[in-house]
Amino acid sequence: MKKILIISILLFGILSCGEAQSTSQKKQQTSVINKVVGQKEFENVMKQTDAQLIDVRTKDEYNAGHIGNAKNFDFYRSDFQSNMAKLDKTKPVLVYCAKGGRSGQTASMLKEMGFKEVYDLSGGYESWKK
């Protein structure tokens, strides 16, 4: 009887470790980066050739000045979400607005849509100009 109990405990322990390991591996494979970053980190990610740079301000705000070769998808337009859905979910997305409000909402939306890497510029374009 003791042998059966010991074998059961050992078997349970081995199976539990295997489950914990596979769960940990799954978490690593599906890890999501969604964070607000300062200008330096934003620039570092922006230098990656596959990063998607998105300005979510209005057309007038964008035309008054923008970062690099950013694509402009106006947060307030009815086609905003469908435009964002056309982006590559496997490539990093860098998003900014004027001060951080719209881009913060956009970053949350992108996370819900399944994007793997989203970086929101802290303080928005206003902090970039300084």
N, C-alpha and C positions, 0 to 999 in steps of 0.2 A: 504494500500500500504506500509506504514512504517513497519507494522508487517511482511509482506512478506520479505521485505528487511532485517530486523533485523534477522529473522529466517534464511534467506539465508546466511547471514554473519556468524552467529553462526554455522550453519551446515558446511559451508566451513572451518571454523576454526577447528572444531572438526575433520573433515576428513583429513585436512592437518596435524594435530598433529599425527593422526594415521599413516599416510604415513611416516612421519619423524621418528616415533618410529620404524616402521617395517624396514625401510631402515637402521637405526642405528643398529638394532638387526642383520640384515643380514651382515653388515660390521663386527660386532664382531664375528659372526660365521665363517666368511671366512677370518679373519685377518691372515696375513702372516708375519712371522718374518724372515727377511733376513738382517743380519748385520755383520759387521766386529767387532770382539771382541778381547780383550786382553787375555793374558794367563790365568789369574785367572778365568774369566767368561767361557773361553773355557774349563778349567779343571772342573768347576762346572757342566756344561752341560754334559761333558764327563762322569761324575760319574753317570748320569742317566742310568739305566740299559737298556733302550730301544734306547739310542743314537747310531747313525751309524757313526763311525769314518772313514773318507776317506782321503787317501793320494793320491794326483793327480800327484806326481812326477814320473819320470822314474823308471824302475826297479832297475837300478844301484844306483840312489839316495836313493831309499827306502832301499835297502840292506845295504847301508852305515850307516843307522840309521833311525828310525822312532818312532812315538809316540804310545805307548801302543800296542793294538791289531788292529791297523789301517789296513783296506783293501787297497790294492794298485790298483788303476785304472789309468793307464798312460794316461795323458791328450792328448798326441800326437798319441795315437793308434787309428786306424780306428773304433774300437769297443767301444771307450770311452763312447759315448752318450748312446749306447744300454746297456752298463753295468750300467750306472747311472740310467737308466730307470727301472732297476730291483730292485732298492732300494724301501723301504716302504715310500710312500709319507706322511704318517701320523706320522712318527717318526722323531725326530730331526736328522739332518745331520750336522756333524762337518767336515769341509773340510779344508785342508791346502796343501801348496806346499812349495817351497823353501823360497820364499820371499813375496808372496801374489798376484802375477800376474795371474797365472793359476787358483788359487783357487778363485780369484775374478770373473773371467770369468765363472768358474764352478758354483759359487753361483748364478750368474745372470741366467745361463742356467736352473738351478734347479728351480728357481722361476718361470720361463716361463713354465716349465714342470708341475707346480702345487704342488711343495713341500711346506709344511706348515711352517716348521722351518728349517732355514739354518744359520749356524754360520761359518764364515770365520775367521781363525786365523790371526790376524794382524801381519805382518812381517814374517809369515810362520814359517817353521821349524827352520830357522836361529834364530828367536827371542825365540823359545822354548828352544834351547840349552843354551842360556845365563843364 
